[in-house]
Amino acid sequence: MGQPRSRLQAGLSLARDRFGNRAGLLVLPIVAFELVVFVGALLYLLRMSFYAPTPNGLYQPGTWTLNNYAQLVTDSYLQGRLLFSLQLGAVVTAITLVVGFVYAYAAWRAGGRFRAVLLGAVLVELLISIVIKVYAWVPLLSPNGTVNSLLVGRGLVAEPVALLGTEVGVVIGLVYSMLPYVVLAVYAVLTSLDWSLVEAARDLGASRPRSILEIVVPQAIPGLLAGGITAFSWSTVAFAAPSILGSPSERTVASEASRFVNTTFDWPRAAALGVEAVIVVVLVVAVTVALVGRFGPADTTEGLL
């Protein structure tokens, strides 16, 4: 027994001498997975965008051209759809951050079963397909649906309000879909906040709203930033909610890319549109993170840039 054990110890000692205690080795499988699945897919999308299209659709293998990007930049309709997508993402992100902060704060301050119910509801929503969640809003937002029935029944409006097939319906569906990511990110940050700081502010004369704005909100900025990046990135290139809850006026870049792929079979143009959307979203996120890092609390953007 002694000799096998000594060999094992010698092998472990050799491994430590060769690799040391570098914890970075533990993330190698994750890095490899990301390189194959994420980076590999982006590189394939980028290569597809340089293919020359054919009259019969799809693309010509082995070709290289910049015409797809030239046509994309000069197409006022597609640039308008990109601008609309960015505006939609900004509106959805702003609303989601406000609602998500309030929800996360309520879950943080709640106790026992009520906290479990609040967090459990968020987790359950993550388990439901986004298509199912969006379709669930169709009967709620329809002219004879639940929302309009409540509004008319309460006397708030004289007749049903057009919610389905409008930008309002798309925003509602996207806010509902993005909310869990903001709530969980903010809640994770708030759990590390010492409540005695808020109590001290109130002892010094600060009102409840002021103590929250000056103590809780600054501490929650890392969670708000992380959740906001997720909400903006996903809602800007959303496909399901604009397609199901919107009208042709609410078509996003994802809707147009789907049209190129499934209707006109112009895959290179769809890829070019996708590459442009990725670049623009990354630039917006990078600028936002840089501004928060410059003017926000210290260490807010640590690990993001």
N, C-alpha and C positions, 0 to 999 in steps of 0.2 A: 504493500500500500504506500510505503514511503517513497519508492522510486517514481511511480506515476504522479504522485502529488508534487514531487520536486520538479518533474518535467512540466507539469501544468503551471507551476509558479514561475519556472524559467521562461515559458512561453508568454505568460502575462507580463513579466518583466521586460521581455524583448519588445512586446507590443507597446508598452508604455514608453520605452526608450525611443522607439521609432516614431510613434504618433504623438506622444505626450498625452496630456489631459485636455486636448482641444475639444471643447464642447461643440465646435462647429461641425465636426464629423457627423453629429447626430442629425443635422439638417440636410445632409447630402441627398438622402432619398427624396425629400420634399423639393429640393432644388432641381433634381433630375426630372421629377414629375412635372414641375412647372415648365421646364425647358422644352419637354416633349409636347405637352398638351397645350400650354398657353403660348409660349414663344413660337413653337412650331406652327401653330395655327395662324398666328399673326404673320409669320414669314410667308406661309402659303397664300394668305390673303393679299399680301403685298406683291408677290409674284404674279398672282392672277390679275391684279390691276394693270400690269404692263403687257398683258396679252392683247393681240389685235382681235377684235370681234369679227364674226363671219356673217354674211347675209342670212344664213340659215340659223343663226343663233349660236350660243355657247362661245367658243374662242378658237383661235388658230394656235396649236401647240408650237412651241419653239420660237415664237415671235416676241419682239420687244417694241413698245411704242409708248409715247407720252400723250397720244391723242385722247385717251380716256380722261386724263386729268385736265387737258386743255378744254375739252367739251364740258367737263364738270364745272370748271371755274367760270366759264362764260355762259352757263345756263342759269338765267335769273330765277327760274322756277325752283330748281334744286337748291340754289343758295337761299332762296326764301324759305324752303322747307327746313334747311339747316338752322336758319335764324329762329324759326318758329320752335324747333326742337330745343334750342338753347333757352329760349324764353319759357317754354313749358317746364324744362328742368329746373330753372331758377325759381319759378312760382311754386312748384311742387316741393322743392327743397326748403324754401322759406316757411311754408305752412307746416311741413313735416317737422322741422326743427322746433317750432313753437309748440305744437301739439305733443311732440315726442318728449320735450323737456318737462312739460306739465305732467304728462303721464309718468315719466320716470321719477319725478320728484314725489308724486303721490305714492308710487310704489315704494320709494325709499323711506318715506315717513310713515307709511302704513305698517301695521304689525300683524304678526300671526297669519291667520287664514286669509285676511283681506289682501295682504301682500302676495301670498301664494296664488290667489285668484287672479290678481292683476298681471303678475308675471306669467302665470300659466296660460292666460288668454293670448299673450304675445307669442309664447312658444308654440301654441296650437296653430296660430295663424301661419307660422313658418313651415308647418308640416303640410299645408294645403297648397296645391298647385296654383300658380298665379293666374292661369286661365280660368280655373274654377272660381277663384276669388273675384275676378273681374266679371265673369258671367253672373255671379250672385248679385251684382249691383244692377243688372238689367231690370228685374222686376221691382227693385226698390226705387229706381229713378224714372221709371216709365210714367206717362201721363196719369195712368190710373194706379200707379204703384203706391207703396207704403209712404214714401216721403211726401208726395203730393197729397195723399189722403190726410196726412197729419197737418200739412200746411193749410189746406182748405177747411178741414174740420175745426181747426183752432181759429179760423178767421183771419189768419195772417195774410192770405192771398185770396182774391176773388175767384180765380180759376187756376187750373194746374199750370205749373211753371215748366218750361222746356228745359229739362236736365239731361235727358238721354239724347245722344247725337249732338252734343255741344261740348265746348271746351271745359265747361264746369263739370260735366260728368267725367271727362277724362282726368281732370285734376283730382276729383274725389276718389276715383279708382286707383290712381297712382299714389296718392297720399296714404290710402289704406294699405297698399301693398308695401310701401317703403317704411311705414311707421315702426314695425318691429326692429329694424336695424338701428334706427335712431334711439329708440327706447332702451334697447339692451346696451348700446355703447354709452349712453349717458348714465344709465343706472350703474354700470360697472365703475364709472369714475366717481359717482356720488357716494358709493359705499366706502370709499377711502377718506371721505370728508368728515372732519370732527365737528359734530353738531354744537359743541360748546363754543365754537367760534361765532356761530349765528346767535346763540344765547348771549354771548358777550356783547355783540353789536346791539342787541335789543336792550341790554342793561345800560348801554351808553346812550340810549335815546333813539336809536334807529327804529323806524317802523318795520312791520313785517315785510311789506314789498321791498323797501330799501335794503333790508338785511339780505333778502334773497338776491336782489340785483347786484349787490356789492360783494357778497361773500360766496353764495352758491353758484351763481352764473359764471364768474371767472374761473372757479374750480372745475366747472363742467365743460369748459371750452374744448379740451382735448376730445371728450366724448362727442360733443356737438360737431366738431370738425370731422372726426372719423365717420359719424353717421351722415353728416352732410355730404361728404365725398361719395359715399355709397349711394345715397338718394339721388344726387345730381347725375352721377355717372349712369345709373340704371334708368332713371326717368327720361333723360335726354334721348336715349336710343330705345325707348320703349316701343313695343310693337302690339302687344295684346290689348292694352287699355285703349289706345287710340283707334284700333281696328274695331273693337267691340262696342265701346261706349261713345266713340266720336263719329264724325262725319268726314266726307272728303276734305273739308277745310282743316281738319285736325290731323292730317297725314304727317308723320315724322320721317326722318331719314331712314329709319328702319322699314317703314311702310313702302318708301320708294325703292329701297334695295330689294325688298320682297317682290315688288312689281317687275324689276329688271330680271330677277332670277326666275320667277314663275310664269310671267306673262310674255315679256319680250325676249327672254332667254339671252340677255346681254350680260353675261356673268362678269366680264372685265369692268364694265361700267358700275355694276353693283359693288364690286370689290373696291374700285376707286372711291366710291361714295363712302364705303365703310372705313377705308383708310383715312379719308378726310375727317370723318366724324370722330374717329379715335384720336387723331392728332389734336383736333380742336378741343375735345373734352379734356385731354391730358394737359394741354396748355392752360385752360381755364382753371383746372384743379391746382396746377403748379403755381400759378399766379396767386390764387386764393391762399394757398398754404404759405407762400412767401410773405404775403401781406399780413396774415395772422401772426406769423413768426416775427415780423418786424414791429408790429404795433400791439400785439396781444401779450398776455402774461408770459413770463420766462418759461422755457422748456415746454411750451404748448405743442410745438410741432416736432419735438424730438422723435427721431425715427421715421419721419415722413419725408424729409428731404435730406 
